[in-house]
Amino acid sequence: MALGDDIAKGFYSYLLIKDGYGTIATIFDKKDATDSEKFLYNTIDFFSQYTNKEEIESGIKFGGYRYFNICKSLCT
């Protein structure tokens, strides 16, 4: 997991690897969606110290979105 505005402005990124296959995700706010490509490459640069950057960049890119809410009390 990586935190910091230089990686994903106020949110986070992560790298998961199992059996030689990996997933990199960059989580950011909808208002920063125009910077999504920049956040992705910042994340790749960060995690390239742990794995092969060329392998990461040759992978399949996909995107999506989710929304969740953390309530102070019971959500209805």
C-alpha positions in Angstrom: 0.0 0.0 0.0 1.2 3.5 -0.8 -0.1 6.8 0.6 0.6 10.3 -0.4 -0.5 13.2 -2.6 2.4 12.5 -5.0 0.9 9.1 -5.7 -2.9 9.4 -5.5 -3.7 12.9 -4.2 -5.4 12.3 -0.8 -6.2 8.6 -1.4 -4.0 5.5 -1.9 -2.6 2.9 -4.2 -1.8 -0.8 -3.7 0.0 -3.7 -5.3 -1.2 -7.3 -4.8 0.9 -10.2 -6.2 0.0 -13.9 -6.0 1.5 -16.8 -8.0 3.3 -14.4 -10.3 0.2 -12.4 -11.2 -0.4 -8.9 -9.9 -2.9 -6.1 -9.7 -2.0 -2.4 -9.2 -4.8 -0.1 -8.1 -4.9 3.7 -7.7 -7.7 5.1 -5.7 -8.6 8.8 -6.1 -11.5 11.2 -5.8 -13.9 11.6 -8.7 -13.0 15.3 -8.9 -9.4 14.3 -9.8 -10.4 11.8 -12.6 -8.6 14.0 -15.2 -5.4 13.1 -13.4 -6.0 9.3 -13.4 -3.3 8.5 -15.9 -0.8 10.6 -13.9 -1.8 8.8 -10.7 -1.4 5.4 -12.4 2.1 6.2 -13.6 3.1 7.6 -10.2 1.9 4.3 -8.7 3.8 2.2 -11.3 7.0 4.2 -10.6 6.6 3.8 -6.8 6.0 0.0 -7.0 8.7 -0.6 -9.7 11.2 -0.7 -6.8 9.6 -4.0 -5.8 8.9 -5.6 -9.2 9.8 -5.2 -12.8 8.5 -2.0 -14.3 8.3 -3.3 -17.9 6.1 -6.2 -16.7 3.8 -3.8 -15.0 3.5 -1.5 -18.0 2.8 -4.4 -20.3 -0.2 -5.5 -18.4 -3.8 -5.0 -19.2 -5.2 -1.6 -18.1 -8.8 -1.3 -16.9 -10.8 1.2 -14.9 -13.9 1.4 -12.8 -15.5 3.2 -9.9 -17.1 2.4 -6.6 -18.7 4.5 -4.0 -19.0 3.8 -0.3 -19.9 5.8 2.8 -18.6 5.5 6.3 -21.3 6.6 8.7 -20.8 7.8 12.2 -24.0 6.0 13.2 -26.1 3.3 11.6 -26.6 4.0 7.9 -30.1 3.4 6.4 
